[in-house]
Amino acid sequence: MAPMSTRLEGKVAIVTGGASGIGAATAKLFVEHGAKVIIADVQDELGHSLCKSLGANTPIHYVHCDVTCDSDVENVVDVAVSKYGSLDIMFNNAGISGDPNRFIATSNNDAFKRVFDVNVYGAFLGAKHAARVMIRAKRGVILFTSSVASVVGGETTHAYAASKSAVVGLMKNLCVELGEHGIRVNCVCPGAVPTPMLNNALNMNNNQTQHLLSKVAVLKASILEVDDIARAALYLCSDDAKFVSGVNLVLDGGYSTTNMSFISALNSHTTNNNHAY
């Protein structure tokens, strides 16, 4: 493996949704490992604040970018190339959870479309504009943020589950097309992680979210954090993963390998019967 301090030395990376949550943790880690980073986001204040916190001499730059706007995405790729000379990594991380309503009969049509616009169309645009640069260079990495919702059903909204499944399908298709040009394409697939987006969706604070996730986790004594996802992204974007392509790397502590509904019902039944005597 490459020395830890040089795993992305000289690489140029764009991180969409990089002003907060998983994106911010990844942007910081990429910089620590030698990358020049462009944060693309609509959260201007957070984006500028993150860059400022890392120091004026740090090779990190913020660009306002609505990932659903073709010209915005094209611009951020052009900025990366003009400012740093190339584009080696495109991390399509921006995403929204959308309307929390889980019932199909009362789902809001516009809210459903909005989730697809950001999570799928935005990822498509990021890949499209990155590819035009990477194909010429005959190298590069395109990474998407998927979700455990792409491998298990019934635990999130229809829009979010469908959009994250679509991202995995897009990744697989691009893996085949772009492999011919030496470009690797993968997904990092987090389980539930305490981020502002999840906390808001659950209407909980960070500690409450962590407590809930600990209760349902298969892997105990550990909590998935944004830094864990950032480290997975670092691996997938580094030369240590030089032959890894077409992978939806699941980070859920084994949660998606099982269905605990039967055990939960059995435990509840046993407890209720014991209380009856």
Order of alpha helices (4+ residues) and beta strands (2+ residues): beta-alpha-beta-alpha-beta-alpha-beta-alpha-alpha-beta-alpha-beta-alpha-alpha-alpha-beta-alpha
